[in-house]
Amino acid sequence: MMVFQHVARKKTKLPVILSALHLLPTVTGSHSHDAQVAVFTEHRGALEVMKKLVHEEYGIDLEDSRYIIVDCTEIPGFATHDDAEMEAGLVARAQRVLQEHPEVRAFLLESTRLPRHLAHAVRKATARPVFDAHLLCDFYIDSHMDNPRFGKKSHEPKAKPWVSRLASWAKKVGMKAYTSWEHAIKPPKAVAAVGVKLGVIRLDYHYPPARGDVDHPGSYGYEVHYHMVEGLTFEMCQSGKLTPEVEAAFLHGLRTLESKGVSVITGDCGFMMWLQELARKNTKLPVIMSSLVTLPVLTSSYHHGEKIAIFTANGQSLLTMEELIKKECRKEEQPFIFVGCEEVPGFEAVALGQKVDVKKVTPGIVEKAKQVLRAHPQVRAILMECTELPPYSDAVRYFCGHGEKMKL
């Protein structure tokens, strides 16, 4: 249905995601330029026909050696819909791809005829991330949902009971101990059994984080390892220019997180987008140093002329990143509206490295969102770039999402 993508989004103000190929720019952008992605398609010939369209939509050339195209008709059981035979065949084919192309870092199941449980079978057999249409749908549906760990309803008993235990642990050992040096935050065995770990590169920046912040132990439902880069200040990160000493420390941080067995590496500051290229060149793990990495998925979901509002800690600092953002999104036009939150009452604590009073700041962030939507009715989505903004995402969804809501 990729061929109908541009037609469908003209006819609706909703995001349109008619193919798992929608994920390809972001998956590609999270890896170094010599890494490869294996795309499993229902029929190679049909994908060949779409090469021009894919290039127009995403700026991606499927003839590039970075993409390994695999025809699913070659997989036993695919034609007969025999799940057991298909699972064995898909896993064997994926393993063969890795033998023939050891630089493959991820699999994208473009064909929707591959049942979802098969993606898990490939993940388990190859220890590689596997992306599919279901995951793409989850990405958008989750953007409408209250977060069970720190959202508006997180106070309810049903919301992840182990999170409160992590918060109690953080208080017991002292938040400074948690934020000052590398540490692993481990969920219960049932969650840890999944085997997925997140690695977080931290600024040399000490403050008590709110739940929802990347640096808060209760923000995730899986194991997290942190590593602080000495000398990497908030100001240096905003500038995007590292001293040789800090760059060496940053690379050491990547190697340290690799040694912990993490599955993906991110950062605790949205301005680490400046470091995305440096990071992915120096690790074979996927790198998502900023939520800005998701912009290629978002920009291609909406019709030309529609906008995405990017909320940041400092609007002027993000403006200097404009060309980098356009390059990463493979977009010549500028579909973004940058929204600085530095003047929101209470949010100045971010720049000062102090604890943010979420209850105090929430009304200001919501009002800022309302102002943006009134001034720019073509805005279709809001991206929280600053890693200290997720605690307000659910309030913005609730009060700005669908019609008039209760007064804040």
Secondary structure, DSSP 8 states (H G I E B T S, - for coil): -GGGHHHHHHS-SS----SGGGGHHHHHHTS-TT-EEEEEES-HHHHHHTHHHHHHHHS--TTSTTEEEEEGGGSTTTTTT-HHHHHHHHHHHHHHHHHH-TTEEEEEE--TTS-HHHHHHHHHHH-S-EEEHHHHHHHHHHTTS--TTTSTTTTSTTS-HHHHHHHHHHHHH-HHHHHHS-EEE---HHHHTT--EEEEEE-S------TTSTTSTTS-SSEEEEEE-TT--HHHHHHT---HHHHHHHHHHHHHHHHTT-SEEEESSGGGGGGHHHHHHT-SS-EE-SGGGGHHHHHTTS-TT-EEEEEES-HHHHHTTHHHHHHHHT-SS--EEEEE-TTSTTTTHHHHT----HHHHHHHHHHHHHHHHHH-TTEEEEEE-STT-GGGHHHHHHHHSSS-----
